[in-house]
Amino acid sequence: MVFGERHLRHVLLSYMNYYNGTRTHLSLHKDAPISRAAETVGRILCRPILGGLHQYARI
């Protein structure tokens, strides 16, 4: 549910950042459009994004 123009802009920006920076794409051989190196050392941090999905990253 969107509660106004400001909230809509926030939701769309959050989705755009997720889609281009985190989400894997089959056409890119399971990589994200903004490629990043695989991290193999460090603690894994879970953070909620987009009101229900979770992003896992090493810190």
Beta strands, then each sheet from edge to edge (+ up, - down):
strand 1: 44-49
strand 2: 53-58
sheet 1: 1+ 2-
end
